[in-house]
């Protein structure tokens, strides 16, 4: 059992050369690139605070798990241990499961659940718990589960995009662009490692961390905005971008009309 904690006990090894910069860190750049999770996570908790206060402080839980994804990714790339790999993958699974439980619109629930969120939550948690236990027995199942979730998200996003809400569609387009870029980088790192080693540029996976960390704020903002539309029929929610709404690229967040992150309220 102790072997799962051992350095390089995982079968997964990325293109970056191991132990090149520090004796205790297997993949230096793949490790430190996770700093984006520790910056974006607390910042988004701050930006989304007015919405969470109105809806429920439970809405901040995904950001706690988002930070844990970064933490477990640090542990995995630092050690390349089997336990690190499992924790990294399961953190992503539970982050997605929590978002489903908290925000997924009832109108998209399977018919047999009768739009009951408690039943839907139990179903999601049951599948997540089963996958968690199976992950230690068959780690490859994690990849299939995460890919299945990705396909379902694409289906849901396609339906929402057709409804032509300008704010939602903008966030969908930007998130898909970031995700596509991140996925292309991930694939290139895995499939063309020999080439990157020949030109002495083996750090692509570290860019994956940065770009994928930018996708999640767009996903959450989209779900939270749709939550106001479908679940609580609240038209007081609006989208803003940090640091400035006018910037081409920024972090989207949902807040209450008349309130923004700088002091929470314009009237104050």
C-alpha positions as CSV (number, residue, x, y, z in Angstrom):
1,X,0.0,0.0,0.0
2,X,2.9,2.4,0.7
3,X,4.0,2.2,-2.9
4,X,1.1,4.4,-4.1
5,X,2.8,7.3,-2.2
6,X,6.2,6.6,-3.9
7,X,7.7,9.0,-6.4
8,X,7.0,7.9,-10.0
9,X,4.7,5.1,-9.0
10,X,2.1,6.5,-11.5
11,X,2.2,5.1,-15.1
12,X,1.6,8.7,-16.3
13,X,4.7,10.7,-17.1
14,X,4.5,14.0,-19.0
15,X,7.0,15.3,-21.5
16,X,8.9,17.6,-19.1
17,X,12.2,16.2,-18.0
18,X,12.0,14.8,-14.4
19,X,14.0,16.3,-11.5
20,X,15.8,18.7,-13.8
21,X,15.6,21.8,-11.5
22,X,14.9,20.5,-8.0
23,X,15.6,17.1,-6.4
24,X,12.2,16.9,-4.7
25,X,10.1,18.1,-7.7
26,X,9.7,15.7,-10.6
27,X,8.2,18.1,-13.0
28,X,9.1,21.7,-12.0
29,X,7.1,23.8,-14.6
30,X,4.1,21.4,-14.5
31,X,4.1,21.9,-10.8
32,X,4.4,25.7,-10.5
33,X,2.0,26.4,-13.4
34,X,-0.9,25.4,-11.0
35,X,-0.4,28.7,-9.3
36,X,-3.3,30.0,-11.5
37,X,-5.8,27.9,-9.5
38,X,-4.7,29.5,-6.3
39,X,-5.1,33.0,-7.7
40,X,-8.3,32.6,-9.7
41,X,-10.1,30.5,-7.1
42,X,-10.1,33.0,-4.2
43,X,-10.6,35.9,-6.6
44,X,-13.7,34.3,-8.0
45,X,-15.1,33.6,-4.5
46,X,-14.7,37.3,-3.8
47,X,-16.3,38.4,-7.1
48,X,-19.2,35.9,-6.8
49,X,-19.9,36.8,-3.2
50,X,-23.0,39.0,-3.8
51,X,-24.6,36.2,-5.9
52,X,-23.7,33.6,-3.3
53,X,-25.2,35.7,-0.5
54,X,-28.5,36.0,-2.3
55,X,-28.7,32.4,-3.6
56,X,-26.8,30.3,-1.1
57,X,-23.2,30.2,0.3
58,X,-23.2,26.6,-1.0
59,X,-22.5,28.2,-4.4
60,X,-19.0,28.9,-3.2
61,X,-18.2,25.2,-2.7
62,X,-17.1,24.6,-6.3
63,X,-14.4,27.2,-5.9
64,X,-13.1,25.4,-2.8
65,X,-12.9,22.2,-5.0
66,X,-11.3,24.2,-7.8
67,X,-8.5,25.2,-5.4
68,X,-8.2,21.5,-4.4
69,X,-7.8,20.6,-8.1
70,X,-4.8,22.9,-8.2
71,X,-3.4,21.5,-4.9
72,X,-3.7,17.9,-6.0
73,X,-2.2,18.7,-9.4
74,X,0.8,20.2,-7.6
75,X,1.2,17.0,-5.5
76,X,0.9,14.8,-8.6
77,X,3.4,16.6,-10.8
78,X,5.7,17.1,-7.9
79,X,5.8,13.3,-7.1
80,X,4.3,11.5,-10.2
81,X,2.9,9.2,-7.6
82,X,-0.1,6.9,-8.2
83,X,-2.0,8.5,-5.3
84,X,-1.3,12.0,-6.8
85,X,-2.7,10.9,-10.1
86,X,-5.9,9.5,-8.5
87,X,-6.4,12.6,-6.3
88,X,-5.8,14.9,-9.3
89,X,-8.4,13.1,-11.5
90,X,-10.9,12.6,-8.7
91,X,-10.8,16.2,-7.7
92,X,-11.8,17.2,-11.2
93,X,-14.6,14.6,-11.1
94,X,-16.0,15.9,-7.8
95,X,-15.7,19.5,-9.0
96,X,-17.8,18.7,-12.0
97,X,-20.3,16.6,-9.9
98,X,-20.7,19.5,-7.5
99,X,-21.4,21.9,-10.3
100,X,-24.0,19.5,-11.7
101,X,-25.7,19.2,-8.3
102,X,-25.7,22.9,-7.6
103,X,-26.5,24.5,-10.9
104,X,-27.6,22.0,-13.6
105,X,-31.1,23.2,-14.8
106,X,-34.0,21.1,-13.9
107,X,-35.4,21.3,-17.4
108,X,-32.5,19.1,-18.6
109,X,-33.0,16.4,-15.9
110,X,-33.8,12.9,-17.1
111,X,-37.6,12.4,-17.3
112,X,-37.7,9.7,-14.6
113,X,-36.4,12.2,-12.0
114,X,-39.5,14.4,-12.4
115,X,-37.4,17.6,-12.1
116,X,-36.6,16.8,-8.5
117,X,-33.2,18.2,-7.6
118,X,-32.8,16.0,-4.5
119,X,-33.2,12.9,-6.7
120,X,-30.8,14.3,-9.3
121,X,-28.2,15.1,-6.6
122,X,-28.5,11.6,-5.2
123,X,-28.0,10.1,-8.7
124,X,-24.9,12.3,-9.4
125,X,-23.4,11.6,-6.0
126,X,-24.0,7.8,-6.3
127,X,-22.3,7.7,-9.7
128,X,-19.4,9.9,-8.3
129,X,-18.9,7.6,-5.3
130,X,-18.9,4.5,-7.4
131,X,-16.4,6.0,-9.8
132,X,-14.2,7.1,-6.9
133,X,-14.0,3.5,-5.5
134,X,-13.5,2.0,-9.0
135,X,-10.8,4.5,-9.7
136,X,-8.4,2.8,-7.3
137,X,-9.1,-0.5,-8.9
138,X,-9.3,0.6,-12.5
139,X,-7.7,4.0,-12.9
140,X,-8.4,4.1,-16.6
141,X,-12.1,4.4,-15.8
142,X,-11.4,8.0,-14.7
143,X,-10.6,9.0,-18.3
144,X,-13.8,7.5,-19.6
145,X,-15.9,9.1,-16.9
146,X,-14.4,12.6,-17.5
147,X,-14.8,12.2,-21.3
148,X,-18.5,11.2,-20.8
149,X,-19.1,14.3,-18.7
150,X,-17.4,16.4,-21.4
151,X,-19.7,15.0,-24.1
152,X,-22.8,15.7,-22.0
153,X,-21.6,19.3,-21.3
154,X,-21.1,19.8,-25.1
155,X,-24.6,18.6,-25.7
156,X,-26.0,21.0,-23.1
157,X,-23.9,23.9,-24.3
158,X,-25.1,23.3,-27.9
159,X,-28.7,23.5,-26.9
160,X,-28.2,26.7,-24.9
161,X,-26.2,28.3,-27.7
162,X,-29.1,27.9,-30.1
163,X,-31.3,30.0,-27.8
164,X,-29.2,33.0,-28.8
165,X,-28.7,34.8,-25.5
166,X,-25.9,37.3,-26.3
167,X,-24.3,37.2,-22.9
168,X,-24.5,33.4,-22.5
169,X,-23.3,32.9,-26.1
170,X,-20.3,35.1,-25.6
171,X,-19.2,33.1,-22.5
172,X,-19.8,29.9,-24.4
173,X,-17.7,31.0,-27.3
174,X,-14.8,32.2,-25.1
175,X,-14.9,29.0,-22.9
176,X,-14.9,26.7,-25.9
177,X,-12.0,28.7,-27.4
178,X,-9.9,28.4,-24.2
179,X,-10.9,24.7,-23.9
180,X,-10.0,23.9,-27.5
181,X,-6.6,25.6,-27.1
182,X,-6.0,23.8,-23.8
183,X,-7.0,20.4,-25.3
184,X,-4.8,21.0,-28.4
185,X,-1.8,21.7,-26.1
186,X,-2.6,18.6,-24.0
187,X,-2.7,16.4,-27.1
188,X,0.5,17.9,-28.6
189,X,2.4,17.3,-25.4
190,X,1.3,13.6,-25.2
191,X,1.6,12.7,-28.9
192,X,4.6,14.7,-30.1
193,X,6.8,14.6,-27.0
194,X,9.8,13.4,-29.0
195,X,9.7,16.5,-31.2
196,X,9.4,18.8,-28.2
197,X,12.4,17.1,-26.6
198,X,14.4,17.6,-29.8
199,X,13.8,21.3,-29.7
200,X,14.2,21.4,-25.9
201,X,10.7,22.7,-25.3
202,X,9.0,20.2,-23.0
203,X,6.7,22.5,-21.1
204,X,3.4,22.4,-23.0
205,X,1.5,20.7,-20.2
206,X,2.2,23.6,-17.9
207,X,0.3,25.8,-20.5
208,X,-2.6,23.3,-20.3
209,X,-2.9,24.1,-16.5
210,X,-3.1,27.8,-17.2
211,X,-5.6,27.7,-20.0
212,X,-7.9,25.1,-18.4
213,X,-7.9,27.1,-15.2
214,X,-9.4,30.0,-17.3
215,X,-12.2,27.8,-18.7
216,X,-13.9,27.1,-15.4
217,X,-14.8,30.7,-14.5
218,X,-16.7,31.0,-17.8
219,X,-18.5,27.7,-17.1
220,X,-19.5,28.7,-13.6
221,X,-20.6,32.2,-14.7
222,X,-22.7,30.6,-17.5
223,X,-24.3,28.1,-15.1
224,X,-24.9,30.7,-12.4
225,X,-26.6,33.1,-14.9
226,X,-28.8,30.2,-16.2
227,X,-29.6,29.3,-12.6
228,X,-31.1,32.8,-12.2
229,X,-33.1,32.3,-15.4
230,X,-34.4,28.7,-14.9
231,X,-34.3,28.0,-11.2
232,X,-35.1,31.2,-9.3
233,X,-36.6,33.3,-12.2
234,X,-34.4,36.2,-11.1
235,X,-33.8,38.9,-13.7
236,X,-31.6,41.0,-11.4
237,X,-28.5,38.9,-12.2
238,X,-26.0,40.4,-14.6
239,X,-22.6,39.5,-16.0
240,X,-19.5,41.5,-15.4
241,X,-15.8,40.9,-16.2
242,X,-12.8,41.4,-14.0
243,X,-10.8,43.6,-14.1
244,X,-12.8,45.7,-16.6
245,X,-16.0,44.9,-18.6
246,X,-14.4,46.6,-21.6
247,X,-11.4,44.3,-21.7
248,X,-11.3,41.7,-24.5
249,X,-10.3,38.9,-22.1
250,X,-11.3,38.9,-18.4
251,X,-12.8,36.7,-15.7
252,X,-16.6,36.6,-15.9
253,X,-18.7,36.7,-12.7
254,X,-22.4,37.0,-11.9
255,X,-23.6,39.6,-9.5
256,X,-26.7,41.6,-8.7
257,X,-27.8,44.6,-10.7
258,X,-26.3,47.7,-9.2
259,X,-23.6,45.8,-7.5
260,X,-20.0,45.1,-8.6
261,X,-16.9,43.7,-7.0
262,X,-15.4,47.1,-6.2
263,X,-17.2,47.7,-3.0
264,X,-20.1,45.5,-3.9
265,X,-22.6,48.3,-4.5
266,X,-22.6,51.4,-6.8
267,X,-25.1,53.1,-4.5
268,X,-22.5,53.0,-1.6
